[in-house]
Every structure is written in structure tokens, then in C-alpha cells.
Amino acid sequence: MIIVPWTRNTPAATNIMNSRDSMGTGVRYNLNENITGFIEVNVPMSDQIAAEANKDARLFFSLAMRH
């Protein structure tokens, strides 16, 4: 998925197109009837991530338990 936001509230000549595309892979899992989760790895493709000033891969995960 590619999302392309536009910077607004600036003069028309200075509108900037920002791209926040990334590529990644992941897995969903069920450990048993009550425990589920996912793990994924994403890599920014265009710009550096402003909060961290790099293009390193990011790891995301979730673990949930139902009772």
C-alpha cells in the first residue's frame, strides 16, 4: 500500500509531496485456543523516519490472550 500525503496550508508553489511507503512481511499465529498474535518486519522505502532519522527495519508484534 502506498499513501501519499500532501503538505497543505502553504503557498501553491511550495506544496511538497511526501511518500511514506514501506515494504514488509509478517506472520499471524495461534499458540492455542486462547493465545494469538502477529509479528511483522517493515522497511521504509523512500524517506527517513523523522522520529528516528534512519531507514532501518522496524519490528512490530502483538500477543493477546482471551479467557
Rosetta blueprint (number, residue, H / E / L):
1 M L
2 I L
3 I L
4 V L
5 P L
6 W E
7 T L
8 R L
9 N L
10 T L
11 P L
12 A H
13 A H
14 T H
15 N L
16 I L
17 M E
18 N L
19 S L
20 R L
21 D L
22 S E
23 M E
24 G E
25 T E
26 G E
27 V E
28 R E
29 Y E
30 N E
31 L L
32 N L
33 E L
34 N L
35 I E
36 T E
37 G E
38 F E
39 I E
40 E E
41 V E
42 N E
43 V E
44 P E
45 M L
46 S L
47 D L
48 Q L
49 I E
50 A L
51 A L
52 E L
53 A L
54 N E
55 K L
56 D L
57 A L
58 R E
59 L E
60 F E
61 F E
62 S E
63 L E
64 A E
65 M E
66 R L
67 H L
